[in-house]
Structures are given as C-alpha cells and as structure tokens.
Amino acid sequence: MSNIDFVELTRYAKSFTGLTPDKEALLQQLGPAVVPGLSEVTDKFYATLQQIPKAAVFLEGRVEHLKRTHAKWLESLFTGPYDDQYAQKMYEVGNVHVKVNLPVEFMSGGMTLIQSELLPVLAGACDNDAGRLAAAASAVTSIVGFSLLVMQESYQTGKLAEELEKFLAISGMSRTLFNNLAAAYGK
C-alpha cells in the first residue's frame, strides 16, 4: 500500500464524486442532529443484510463487531475530516473486503442500502425543509460515493495482487523475474 498517493487519490475521488468544501461543511453541520440516529441506520442495515442469503454468510458470528465498526464509520461521515487519512482508512476497509472475499457488488449494494436508511434521519435533521434535505442528501451521496470509490480502488488493486500471486505460483516464476520482465516490457 506504500506506493499509493493518498493525497492524489483523495483529490481524484473528491472531484469524481462532487465532494466540495461546502458539502463537507454541511455534513459536519448536520452531525450533531444526525449522529444520534445512526445506530438505527446500522441496525436496519445489518437486519437487511442478514435477510440476503449470499450476504448473511459473511456476517455469521460477526454482526455485533461489524455493527460497532460500521457505526464508527457512519459517524465519521458527519464529523470529518475528509482528507487523505480518511481515504487511507477507506482503502484499508476495501483491503479487508478483499481478504474476506466479499463480492465487489456487495459494496455498492451496501452503500445504496445505507443511503436509503439515512434519508429519514436526514429529513429529521433538516426539519423536513425540502431544500436543506436536498442539499444534505447530495452531500451524503458525495461522501458515500467518495468512500465507495476509494474502497473499490483498493479492491481492484487487491484483486490484481491476488491474481498475480496465483500466476506466480502456477508459473513458478519468481517475483524478481516478473518485476524484471515488467520493467523491460515497460521500456
């Protein structure tokens, strides 16, 4: 992971997801009103996942631990900062998903579920002001998209590394020989 430029990845992810300083400020302004409702979002999220047979397999015996981790992450959506350290944490989350062989579609599906569960909490925090709710939903879409983009980046890198290791094992090629061939091919 040391060769990842998290400053650049953060810049890229923010530009791609529209996570602007105004949206970041709005998320943090909403935090005090939203954070108390996040445990319900986490509970509903995991209740839904447990009803999906392909997802439930990944949860067995781990739900309470995962809920605690999930709740901390949800809170971070409304407390920030949304910087290169945040990107690095999301990258590491993606790596964990790779290690447990979580199908990639679970990440995007999960983010969709989370956003759906956040909407009523946001509505309450915005006192049902449609304009403020629209801005809040847009900000949440941006930070959740940012998180997903970074996790998928690490997922892609992790899966490629796994495939390379399989190739090296099957072919009997050493990492040094592969690196030398790759360097020669790149010239």
PyMOL CGO cylinders between C-alpha atoms (Angstrom):
from pymol import cmd
from pymol.cgo import CYLINDER

trace = [
    CYLINDER, 0.00, 0.00, 0.00, 3.01, 2.27, 0.42, 0.3, 1, 1, 1, 1, 1, 1,
    CYLINDER, 3.01, 2.27, 0.42, 3.01, 3.23, -3.26, 0.3, 1, 1, 1, 1, 1, 1,
    CYLINDER, 3.01, 3.23, -3.26, -0.49, 4.73, -3.08, 0.3, 1, 1, 1, 1, 1, 1,
    CYLINDER, -0.49, 4.73, -3.08, -0.55, 8.51, -3.24, 0.3, 1, 1, 1, 1, 1, 1,
    CYLINDER, -0.55, 8.51, -3.24, -3.46, 9.18, -0.89, 0.3, 1, 1, 1, 1, 1, 1,
    CYLINDER, -3.46, 9.18, -0.89, -3.34, 12.93, -1.46, 0.3, 1, 1, 1, 1, 1, 1,
    CYLINDER, -3.34, 12.93, -1.46, -3.87, 12.34, -5.18, 0.3, 1, 1, 1, 1, 1, 1,
    CYLINDER, -3.87, 12.34, -5.18, -6.45, 9.61, -4.59, 0.3, 1, 1, 1, 1, 1, 1,
    CYLINDER, -6.45, 9.61, -4.59, -8.36, 11.97, -2.30, 0.3, 1, 1, 1, 1, 1, 1,
    CYLINDER, -8.36, 11.97, -2.30, -8.27, 14.76, -4.90, 0.3, 1, 1, 1, 1, 1, 1,
    CYLINDER, -8.27, 14.76, -4.90, -9.42, 12.38, -7.61, 0.3, 1, 1, 1, 1, 1, 1,
    CYLINDER, -9.42, 12.38, -7.61, -12.21, 10.84, -5.52, 0.3, 1, 1, 1, 1, 1, 1,
    CYLINDER, -12.21, 10.84, -5.52, -13.50, 14.25, -4.43, 0.3, 1, 1, 1, 1, 1, 1,
    CYLINDER, -13.50, 14.25, -4.43, -13.55, 15.56, -7.98, 0.3, 1, 1, 1, 1, 1, 1,
    CYLINDER, -13.55, 15.56, -7.98, -15.30, 12.46, -9.26, 0.3, 1, 1, 1, 1, 1, 1,
    CYLINDER, -15.30, 12.46, -9.26, -17.96, 12.43, -6.52, 0.3, 1, 1, 1, 1, 1, 1,
    CYLINDER, -17.96, 12.43, -6.52, -18.51, 16.17, -6.17, 0.3, 1, 1, 1, 1, 1, 1,
    CYLINDER, -18.51, 16.17, -6.17, -17.39, 16.26, -2.55, 0.3, 1, 1, 1, 1, 1, 1,
    CYLINDER, -17.39, 16.26, -2.55, -16.83, 20.01, -2.27, 0.3, 1, 1, 1, 1, 1, 1,
    CYLINDER, -16.83, 20.01, -2.27, -15.81, 22.07, 0.77, 0.3, 1, 1, 1, 1, 1, 1,
    CYLINDER, -15.81, 22.07, 0.77, -19.42, 23.32, 1.00, 0.3, 1, 1, 1, 1, 1, 1,
    CYLINDER, -19.42, 23.32, 1.00, -20.74, 19.75, 1.17, 0.3, 1, 1, 1, 1, 1, 1,
    CYLINDER, -20.74, 19.75, 1.17, -18.10, 18.82, 3.73, 0.3, 1, 1, 1, 1, 1, 1,
    CYLINDER, -18.10, 18.82, 3.73, -19.14, 21.77, 5.90, 0.3, 1, 1, 1, 1, 1, 1,
    CYLINDER, -19.14, 21.77, 5.90, -22.81, 20.82, 5.58, 0.3, 1, 1, 1, 1, 1, 1,
    CYLINDER, -22.81, 20.82, 5.58, -22.11, 17.23, 6.63, 0.3, 1, 1, 1, 1, 1, 1,
    CYLINDER, -22.11, 17.23, 6.63, -20.33, 18.48, 9.74, 0.3, 1, 1, 1, 1, 1, 1,
    CYLINDER, -20.33, 18.48, 9.74, -23.12, 20.97, 10.49, 0.3, 1, 1, 1, 1, 1, 1,
    CYLINDER, -23.12, 20.97, 10.49, -25.64, 18.13, 10.29, 0.3, 1, 1, 1, 1, 1, 1,
    CYLINDER, -25.64, 18.13, 10.29, -23.54, 15.88, 12.52, 0.3, 1, 1, 1, 1, 1, 1,
    CYLINDER, -23.54, 15.88, 12.52, -25.00, 16.82, 15.92, 0.3, 1, 1, 1, 1, 1, 1,
    CYLINDER, -25.00, 16.82, 15.92, -28.55, 16.24, 14.67, 0.3, 1, 1, 1, 1, 1, 1,
    CYLINDER, -28.55, 16.24, 14.67, -27.77, 13.10, 12.65, 0.3, 1, 1, 1, 1, 1, 1,
    CYLINDER, -27.77, 13.10, 12.65, -25.35, 11.15, 14.85, 0.3, 1, 1, 1, 1, 1, 1,
    CYLINDER, -25.35, 11.15, 14.85, -27.96, 10.15, 17.46, 0.3, 1, 1, 1, 1, 1, 1,
    CYLINDER, -27.96, 10.15, 17.46, -29.99, 8.37, 14.73, 0.3, 1, 1, 1, 1, 1, 1,
    CYLINDER, -29.99, 8.37, 14.73, -27.09, 6.45, 13.23, 0.3, 1, 1, 1, 1, 1, 1,
    CYLINDER, -27.09, 6.45, 13.23, -27.36, 3.39, 15.48, 0.3, 1, 1, 1, 1, 1, 1,
    CYLINDER, -27.36, 3.39, 15.48, -30.81, 2.75, 14.00, 0.3, 1, 1, 1, 1, 1, 1,
    CYLINDER, -30.81, 2.75, 14.00, -29.34, 3.03, 10.50, 0.3, 1, 1, 1, 1, 1, 1,
    CYLINDER, -29.34, 3.03, 10.50, -26.70, 0.45, 11.40, 0.3, 1, 1, 1, 1, 1, 1,
    CYLINDER, -26.70, 0.45, 11.40, -29.28, -1.89, 12.97, 0.3, 1, 1, 1, 1, 1, 1,
    CYLINDER, -29.28, -1.89, 12.97, -31.54, -1.71, 9.91, 0.3, 1, 1, 1, 1, 1, 1,
    CYLINDER, -31.54, -1.71, 9.91, -28.59, -2.15, 7.56, 0.3, 1, 1, 1, 1, 1, 1,
    CYLINDER, -28.59, -2.15, 7.56, -27.44, -5.36, 9.23, 0.3, 1, 1, 1, 1, 1, 1,
    CYLINDER, -27.44, -5.36, 9.23, -31.00, -6.65, 9.60, 0.3, 1, 1, 1, 1, 1, 1,
    CYLINDER, -31.00, -6.65, 9.60, -31.41, -6.25, 5.83, 0.3, 1, 1, 1, 1, 1, 1,
    CYLINDER, -31.41, -6.25, 5.83, -28.06, -7.89, 5.09, 0.3, 1, 1, 1, 1, 1, 1,
    CYLINDER, -28.06, -7.89, 5.09, -28.99, -10.87, 7.26, 0.3, 1, 1, 1, 1, 1, 1,
    CYLINDER, -28.99, -10.87, 7.26, -32.05, -11.42, 5.05, 0.3, 1, 1, 1, 1, 1, 1,
    CYLINDER, -32.05, -11.42, 5.05, -29.87, -11.73, 1.93, 0.3, 1, 1, 1, 1, 1, 1,
    CYLINDER, -29.87, -11.73, 1.93, -28.54, -15.31, 1.91, 0.3, 1, 1, 1, 1, 1, 1,
    CYLINDER, -28.54, -15.31, 1.91, -25.35, -14.51, -0.04, 0.3, 1, 1, 1, 1, 1, 1,
    CYLINDER, -25.35, -14.51, -0.04, -24.55, -11.66, 2.35, 0.3, 1, 1, 1, 1, 1, 1,
    CYLINDER, -24.55, -11.66, 2.35, -25.55, -13.45, 5.56, 0.3, 1, 1, 1, 1, 1, 1,
    CYLINDER, -25.55, -13.45, 5.56, -22.70, -15.93, 5.10, 0.3, 1, 1, 1, 1, 1, 1,
    CYLINDER, -22.70, -15.93, 5.10, -20.18, -13.12, 5.58, 0.3, 1, 1, 1, 1, 1, 1,
    CYLINDER, -20.18, -13.12, 5.58, -21.88, -11.96, 8.79, 0.3, 1, 1, 1, 1, 1, 1,
    CYLINDER, -21.88, -11.96, 8.79, -22.11, -15.20, 10.75, 0.3, 1, 1, 1, 1, 1, 1,
    CYLINDER, -22.11, -15.20, 10.75, -20.77, -14.71, 14.25, 0.3, 1, 1, 1, 1, 1, 1,
    CYLINDER, -20.77, -14.71, 14.25, -19.53, -11.22, 13.48, 0.3, 1, 1, 1, 1, 1, 1,
    CYLINDER, -19.53, -11.22, 13.48, -22.62, -8.99, 13.43, 0.3, 1, 1, 1, 1, 1, 1,
    CYLINDER, -22.62, -8.99, 13.43, -22.04, -7.20, 16.74, 0.3, 1, 1, 1, 1, 1, 1,
    CYLINDER, -22.04, -7.20, 16.74, -18.39, -6.45, 15.92, 0.3, 1, 1, 1, 1, 1, 1,
    CYLINDER, -18.39, -6.45, 15.92, -19.31, -5.29, 12.42, 0.3, 1, 1, 1, 1, 1, 1,
    CYLINDER, -19.31, -5.29, 12.42, -22.06, -3.06, 13.80, 0.3, 1, 1, 1, 1, 1, 1,
    CYLINDER, -22.06, -3.06, 13.80, -19.57, -1.27, 16.07, 0.3, 1, 1, 1, 1, 1, 1,
    CYLINDER, -19.57, -1.27, 16.07, -17.16, -0.70, 13.19, 0.3, 1, 1, 1, 1, 1, 1,
    CYLINDER, -17.16, -0.70, 13.19, -19.98, 0.38, 10.91, 0.3, 1, 1, 1, 1, 1, 1,
    CYLINDER, -19.98, 0.38, 10.91, -21.36, 2.84, 13.48, 0.3, 1, 1, 1, 1, 1, 1,
    CYLINDER, -21.36, 2.84, 13.48, -17.93, 4.49, 13.84, 0.3, 1, 1, 1, 1, 1, 1,
    CYLINDER, -17.93, 4.49, 13.84, -17.65, 4.84, 10.08, 0.3, 1, 1, 1, 1, 1, 1,
    CYLINDER, -17.65, 4.84, 10.08, -21.16, 6.27, 9.77, 0.3, 1, 1, 1, 1, 1, 1,
    CYLINDER, -21.16, 6.27, 9.77, -20.35, 8.84, 12.43, 0.3, 1, 1, 1, 1, 1, 1,
    CYLINDER, -20.35, 8.84, 12.43, -17.18, 9.79, 10.54, 0.3, 1, 1, 1, 1, 1, 1,
    CYLINDER, -17.18, 9.79, 10.54, -19.38, 10.72, 7.57, 0.3, 1, 1, 1, 1, 1, 1,
    CYLINDER, -19.38, 10.72, 7.57, -20.73, 13.58, 9.67, 0.3, 1, 1, 1, 1, 1, 1,
    CYLINDER, -20.73, 13.58, 9.67, -17.62, 14.55, 11.60, 0.3, 1, 1, 1, 1, 1, 1,
    CYLINDER, -17.62, 14.55, 11.60, -14.82, 14.50, 9.02, 0.3, 1, 1, 1, 1, 1, 1,
    CYLINDER, -14.82, 14.50, 9.02, -12.20, 15.37, 8.13, 0.3, 1, 1, 1, 1, 1, 1,
    CYLINDER, -12.20, 15.37, 8.13, -12.48, 14.03, 4.59, 0.3, 1, 1, 1, 1, 1, 1,
    CYLINDER, -12.48, 14.03, 4.59, -8.79, 14.04, 3.83, 0.3, 1, 1, 1, 1, 1, 1,
    CYLINDER, -8.79, 14.04, 3.83, -6.02, 11.69, 2.74, 0.3, 1, 1, 1, 1, 1, 1,
    CYLINDER, -6.02, 11.69, 2.74, -6.13, 9.94, 6.14, 0.3, 1, 1, 1, 1, 1, 1,
    CYLINDER, -6.13, 9.94, 6.14, -9.84, 9.27, 5.65, 0.3, 1, 1, 1, 1, 1, 1,
    CYLINDER, -9.84, 9.27, 5.65, -9.07, 7.94, 2.15, 0.3, 1, 1, 1, 1, 1, 1,
    CYLINDER, -9.07, 7.94, 2.15, -6.39, 5.68, 3.61, 0.3, 1, 1, 1, 1, 1, 1,
    CYLINDER, -6.39, 5.68, 3.61, -8.88, 4.27, 6.14, 0.3, 1, 1, 1, 1, 1, 1,
    CYLINDER, -8.88, 4.27, 6.14, -11.40, 3.60, 3.37, 0.3, 1, 1, 1, 1, 1, 1,
    CYLINDER, -11.40, 3.60, 3.37, -8.66, 1.98, 1.29, 0.3, 1, 1, 1, 1, 1, 1,
    CYLINDER, -8.66, 1.98, 1.29, -7.89, -0.31, 4.22, 0.3, 1, 1, 1, 1, 1, 1,
    CYLINDER, -7.89, -0.31, 4.22, -11.59, -1.18, 4.52, 0.3, 1, 1, 1, 1, 1, 1,
    CYLINDER, -11.59, -1.18, 4.52, -11.53, -2.17, 0.86, 0.3, 1, 1, 1, 1, 1, 1,
    CYLINDER, -11.53, -2.17, 0.86, -8.49, -4.35, 1.57, 0.3, 1, 1, 1, 1, 1, 1,
    CYLINDER, -8.49, -4.35, 1.57, -10.36, -6.11, 4.36, 0.3, 1, 1, 1, 1, 1, 1,
    CYLINDER, -10.36, -6.11, 4.36, -13.24, -6.77, 1.98, 0.3, 1, 1, 1, 1, 1, 1,
    CYLINDER, -13.24, -6.77, 1.98, -10.77, -8.33, -0.48, 0.3, 1, 1, 1, 1, 1, 1,
    CYLINDER, -10.77, -8.33, -0.48, -9.26, -10.55, 2.24, 0.3, 1, 1, 1, 1, 1, 1,
    CYLINDER, -9.26, -10.55, 2.24, -12.66, -11.95, 3.20, 0.3, 1, 1, 1, 1, 1, 1,
    CYLINDER, -12.66, -11.95, 3.20, -13.54, -12.42, -0.49, 0.3, 1, 1, 1, 1, 1, 1,
    CYLINDER, -13.54, -12.42, -0.49, -16.53, -10.13, -0.28, 0.3, 1, 1, 1, 1, 1, 1,
    CYLINDER, -16.53, -10.13, -0.28, -18.08, -9.84, -3.75, 0.3, 1, 1, 1, 1, 1, 1,
    CYLINDER, -18.08, -9.84, -3.75, -17.50, -6.33, -5.13, 0.3, 1, 1, 1, 1, 1, 1,
    CYLINDER, -17.50, -6.33, -5.13, -21.20, -5.78, -5.76, 0.3, 1, 1, 1, 1, 1, 1,
    CYLINDER, -21.20, -5.78, -5.76, -21.83, -6.04, -2.02, 0.3, 1, 1, 1, 1, 1, 1,
    CYLINDER, -21.83, -6.04, -2.02, -20.04, -2.73, -1.54, 0.3, 1, 1, 1, 1, 1, 1,
    CYLINDER, -20.04, -2.73, -1.54, -22.17, -0.77, -3.99, 0.3, 1, 1, 1, 1, 1, 1,
    CYLINDER, -22.17, -0.77, -3.99, -25.35, -2.55, -2.89, 0.3, 1, 1, 1, 1, 1, 1,
    CYLINDER, -25.35, -2.55, -2.89, -24.49, -1.88, 0.74, 0.3, 1, 1, 1, 1, 1, 1,
    CYLINDER, -24.49, -1.88, 0.74, -23.90, 1.80, 0.07, 0.3, 1, 1, 1, 1, 1, 1,
    CYLINDER, -23.90, 1.80, 0.07, -27.30, 2.02, -1.59, 0.3, 1, 1, 1, 1, 1, 1,
    CYLINDER, -27.30, 2.02, -1.59, -28.95, 0.46, 1.46, 0.3, 1, 1, 1, 1, 1, 1,
    CYLINDER, -28.95, 0.46, 1.46, -27.11, 2.84, 3.76, 0.3, 1, 1, 1, 1, 1, 1,
    CYLINDER, -27.11, 2.84, 3.76, -28.18, 5.90, 1.80, 0.3, 1, 1, 1, 1, 1, 1,
    CYLINDER, -28.18, 5.90, 1.80, -31.80, 4.73, 1.87, 0.3, 1, 1, 1, 1, 1, 1,
    CYLINDER, -31.80, 4.73, 1.87, -31.69, 4.27, 5.63, 0.3, 1, 1, 1, 1, 1, 1,
    CYLINDER, -31.69, 4.27, 5.63, -30.04, 7.68, 6.10, 0.3, 1, 1, 1, 1, 1, 1,
    CYLINDER, -30.04, 7.68, 6.10, -32.80, 9.60, 4.30, 0.3, 1, 1, 1, 1, 1, 1,
    CYLINDER, -32.80, 9.60, 4.30, -35.32, 9.58, 7.20, 0.3, 1, 1, 1, 1, 1, 1,
    CYLINDER, -35.32, 9.58, 7.20, -32.56, 10.60, 9.62, 0.3, 1, 1, 1, 1, 1, 1,
    CYLINDER, -32.56, 10.60, 9.62, -31.57, 13.44, 7.31, 0.3, 1, 1, 1, 1, 1, 1,
    CYLINDER, -31.57, 13.44, 7.31, -35.19, 14.52, 6.93, 0.3, 1, 1, 1, 1, 1, 1,
    CYLINDER, -35.19, 14.52, 6.93, -35.50, 14.82, 10.70, 0.3, 1, 1, 1, 1, 1, 1,
    CYLINDER, -35.50, 14.82, 10.70, -32.22, 16.72, 10.95, 0.3, 1, 1, 1, 1, 1, 1,
    CYLINDER, -32.22, 16.72, 10.95, -33.43, 19.12, 8.26, 0.3, 1, 1, 1, 1, 1, 1,
    CYLINDER, -33.43, 19.12, 8.26, -36.83, 19.63, 9.91, 0.3, 1, 1, 1, 1, 1, 1,
    CYLINDER, -36.83, 19.63, 9.91, -38.37, 18.41, 6.66, 0.3, 1, 1, 1, 1, 1, 1,
    CYLINDER, -38.37, 18.41, 6.66, -37.10, 21.55, 4.85, 0.3, 1, 1, 1, 1, 1, 1,
    CYLINDER, -37.10, 21.55, 4.85, -37.06, 20.23, 1.28, 0.3, 1, 1, 1, 1, 1, 1,
    CYLINDER, -37.06, 20.23, 1.28, -34.23, 22.49, 0.12, 0.3, 1, 1, 1, 1, 1, 1,
    CYLINDER, -34.23, 22.49, 0.12, -32.00, 21.65, 3.06, 0.3, 1, 1, 1, 1, 1, 1,
    CYLINDER, -32.00, 21.65, 3.06, -32.85, 17.97, 2.73, 0.3, 1, 1, 1, 1, 1, 1,
    CYLINDER, -32.85, 17.97, 2.73, -31.91, 18.01, -0.96, 0.3, 1, 1, 1, 1, 1, 1,
    CYLINDER, -31.91, 18.01, -0.96, -28.57, 19.64, -0.11, 0.3, 1, 1, 1, 1, 1, 1,
    CYLINDER, -28.57, 19.64, -0.11, -27.99, 17.16, 2.73, 0.3, 1, 1, 1, 1, 1, 1,
    CYLINDER, -27.99, 17.16, 2.73, -28.84, 14.17, 0.52, 0.3, 1, 1, 1, 1, 1, 1,
    CYLINDER, -28.84, 14.17, 0.52, -26.47, 15.47, -2.15, 0.3, 1, 1, 1, 1, 1, 1,
    CYLINDER, -26.47, 15.47, -2.15, -23.68, 15.85, 0.43, 0.3, 1, 1, 1, 1, 1, 1,
    CYLINDER, -23.68, 15.85, 0.43, -24.31, 12.33, 1.73, 0.3, 1, 1, 1, 1, 1, 1,
    CYLINDER, -24.31, 12.33, 1.73, -24.29, 10.95, -1.81, 0.3, 1, 1, 1, 1, 1, 1,
    CYLINDER, -24.29, 10.95, -1.81, -20.91, 12.62, -2.34, 0.3, 1, 1, 1, 1, 1, 1,
    CYLINDER, -20.91, 12.62, -2.34, -19.25, 11.32, 0.84, 0.3, 1, 1, 1, 1, 1, 1,
    CYLINDER, -19.25, 11.32, 0.84, -20.69, 7.83, 0.42, 0.3, 1, 1, 1, 1, 1, 1,
    CYLINDER, -20.69, 7.83, 0.42, -19.59, 7.85, -3.23, 0.3, 1, 1, 1, 1, 1, 1,
    CYLINDER, -19.59, 7.85, -3.23, -16.14, 9.07, -2.17, 0.3, 1, 1, 1, 1, 1, 1,
    CYLINDER, -16.14, 9.07, -2.17, -15.88, 6.21, 0.33, 0.3, 1, 1, 1, 1, 1, 1,
    CYLINDER, -15.88, 6.21, 0.33, -17.05, 3.65, -2.21, 0.3, 1, 1, 1, 1, 1, 1,
    CYLINDER, -17.05, 3.65, -2.21, -14.71, 4.89, -4.93, 0.3, 1, 1, 1, 1, 1, 1,
    CYLINDER, -14.71, 4.89, -4.93, -11.69, 4.60, -2.63, 0.3, 1, 1, 1, 1, 1, 1,
    CYLINDER, -11.69, 4.60, -2.63, -12.74, 1.16, -1.36, 0.3, 1, 1, 1, 1, 1, 1,
    CYLINDER, -12.74, 1.16, -1.36, -13.22, -0.06, -4.92, 0.3, 1, 1, 1, 1, 1, 1,
    CYLINDER, -13.22, -0.06, -4.92, -9.80, 1.29, -5.87, 0.3, 1, 1, 1, 1, 1, 1,
    CYLINDER, -9.80, 1.29, -5.87, -8.20, -0.82, -3.15, 0.3, 1, 1, 1, 1, 1, 1,
    CYLINDER, -8.20, -0.82, -3.15, -10.44, -3.73, -4.07, 0.3, 1, 1, 1, 1, 1, 1,
    CYLINDER, -10.44, -3.73, -4.07, -9.22, -3.59, -7.66, 0.3, 1, 1, 1, 1, 1, 1,
    CYLINDER, -9.22, -3.59, -7.66, -5.58, -3.33, -6.58, 0.3, 1, 1, 1, 1, 1, 1,
    CYLINDER, -5.58, -3.33, -6.58, -6.01, -6.15, -4.06, 0.3, 1, 1, 1, 1, 1, 1,
    CYLINDER, -6.01, -6.15, -4.06, -7.67, -8.48, -6.55, 0.3, 1, 1, 1, 1, 1, 1,
    CYLINDER, -7.67, -8.48, -6.55, -4.94, -7.79, -9.11, 0.3, 1, 1, 1, 1, 1, 1,
    CYLINDER, -4.94, -7.79, -9.11, -2.30, -8.59, -6.48, 0.3, 1, 1, 1, 1, 1, 1,
    CYLINDER, -2.30, -8.59, -6.48, -4.10, -11.86, -5.65, 0.3, 1, 1, 1, 1, 1, 1,
    CYLINDER, -4.10, -11.86, -5.65, -4.22, -12.82, -9.33, 0.3, 1, 1, 1, 1, 1, 1,
    CYLINDER, -4.22, -12.82, -9.33, -0.53, -12.01, -9.72, 0.3, 1, 1, 1, 1, 1, 1,
    CYLINDER, -0.53, -12.01, -9.72, 0.32, -14.23, -6.76, 0.3, 1, 1, 1, 1, 1, 1,
    CYLINDER, 0.32, -14.23, -6.76, -1.70, -17.06, -8.30, 0.3, 1, 1, 1, 1, 1, 1,
    CYLINDER, -1.70, -17.06, -8.30, 0.08, -16.57, -11.63, 0.3, 1, 1, 1, 1, 1, 1,
    CYLINDER, 0.08, -16.57, -11.63, 3.49, -16.62, -9.97, 0.3, 1, 1, 1, 1, 1, 1,
    CYLINDER, 3.49, -16.62, -9.97, 2.62, -19.77, -8.03, 0.3, 1, 1, 1, 1, 1, 1,
    CYLINDER, 2.62, -19.77, -8.03, 1.26, -21.57, -11.10, 0.3, 1, 1, 1, 1, 1, 1,
    CYLINDER, 1.26, -21.57, -11.10, 4.07, -20.49, -13.42, 0.3, 1, 1, 1, 1, 1, 1,
    CYLINDER, 4.07, -20.49, -13.42, 6.85, -20.96, -10.90, 0.3, 1, 1, 1, 1, 1, 1,
    CYLINDER, 6.85, -20.96, -10.90, 8.14, -17.51, -11.84, 0.3, 1, 1, 1, 1, 1, 1,
    CYLINDER, 8.14, -17.51, -11.84, 9.84, -15.54, -9.10, 0.3, 1, 1, 1, 1, 1, 1,
    CYLINDER, 9.84, -15.54, -9.10, 8.64, -12.07, -8.18, 0.3, 1, 1, 1, 1, 1, 1,
    CYLINDER, 8.64, -12.07, -8.18, 12.09, -10.72, -9.15, 0.3, 1, 1, 1, 1, 1, 1,
    CYLINDER, 12.09, -10.72, -9.15, 11.91, -12.25, -12.63, 0.3, 1, 1, 1, 1, 1, 1,
    CYLINDER, 11.91, -12.25, -12.63, 8.37, -10.96, -13.09, 0.3, 1, 1, 1, 1, 1, 1,
    CYLINDER, 8.37, -10.96, -13.09, 9.38, -7.46, -11.97, 0.3, 1, 1, 1, 1, 1, 1,
    CYLINDER, 9.38, -7.46, -11.97, 12.40, -7.51, -14.32, 0.3, 1, 1, 1, 1, 1, 1,
    CYLINDER, 12.40, -7.51, -14.32, 10.21, -8.62, -17.24, 0.3, 1, 1, 1, 1, 1, 1,
    CYLINDER, 10.21, -8.62, -17.24, 7.61, -6.00, -16.42, 0.3, 1, 1, 1, 1, 1, 1,
    CYLINDER, 7.61, -6.00, -16.42, 10.29, -3.31, -16.23, 0.3, 1, 1, 1, 1, 1, 1,
    CYLINDER, 10.29, -3.31, -16.23, 11.80, -4.42, -19.55, 0.3, 1, 1, 1, 1, 1, 1,
    CYLINDER, 11.80, -4.42, -19.55, 8.39, -4.51, -21.21, 0.3, 1, 1, 1, 1, 1, 1,
    CYLINDER, 8.39, -4.51, -21.21, 7.61, -1.02, -19.94, 0.3, 1, 1, 1, 1, 1, 1,
    CYLINDER, 7.61, -1.02, -19.94, 10.65, 0.49, -21.67, 0.3, 1, 1, 1, 1, 1, 1,
]
cmd.load_cgo(trace, "trace")
